[in-house]
Amino acid sequence: MYASRGVRAVAQARQLISKRTFTATARQLSQTQTPTPAAPTATAEAEVAETGRPASAVMQAPNRAEVWSRSQRPRSEAMAGPRFEQTDFDAQPRPWAAIELIHKQPVRWTHDRIVACDGGGGPHGHPKIYINTDKPEIATCNYCGLPFSMPLSQNPGPICFSPISSSYLHPVENLGNI
């Protein structure tokens, strides 16, 4: 008696499950309709000559052309496949790469040996951390990358510049966009 109820419940559950899957993807082109590639134009060839990359290459961000991590895939490869099949990429947000914006931040010179950084505080900040500035180098926040240092008169030796910290010493243009 109990076994027949279980079998009946399983049979009813199978009837509720759809036997066909439905899809909302675009139909594939048939074999008879093959699209012809467009001929390259003079402006596209001129752009390749100027920039070194084709016009169809997709930049990672409006202010960065290449990837900034070895594990990161280029934007043209990352946004491929069935998930992005019907996506209009012109309507998608294109945020600026923070790696380029943080290098435009000037060094915060301080007379303290230890400074605290909370990323601006509040909900848009990060946990407060303390940064030692007593070493003769430009110290950066591990969360937001803001640079801090002591003046040369208070440091025991000359400031040692690493390839990362030396980028902070270039002239800064247009800090209003940051």
LINLINTA-V74315 format. One record per pair of residues at least 12 apart in sequence whose ideal C-beta (glycine too) atoms are under 7 Angstrom apart, sorted by the first residue. I is the first residue (numbers start at 0). J is the second residue. If there is no record, write none. Layout:
i: (I:I)
j: (J:J)
This chain:
i: (24:24:25:25:56:57:57:59:59:59:60:60:60:60:61:61:62:62:62:63:63:63:67:67:100:101:102:102:103:103:103:104:104:104:105:106:106:106:106:107:107:107:108:108:109:109:109:110:110:111:112:112:112:113:113:113:113:114:114:114:115:115:116:116:116:116:116:118:118:125:125:128:128:128:130:132:132:132:133:135:135:135:135:135:135:136:136:136:137:137:137:146:146)
j: (81:84:84:85:75:74:75:73:74:96:93:94:95:96:93:95:95:96:99:96:98:99:96:98:177:144:166:167:171:174:177:145:146:177:171:137:146:148:167:145:146:147:148:150:132:147:149:149:153:132:131:132:133:129:130:131:132:130:132:147:127:129:128:130:140:143:145:142:143:142:143:140:141:142:147:147:148:149:149:154:155:156:157:158:159:158:159:164:158:164:167:164:167)
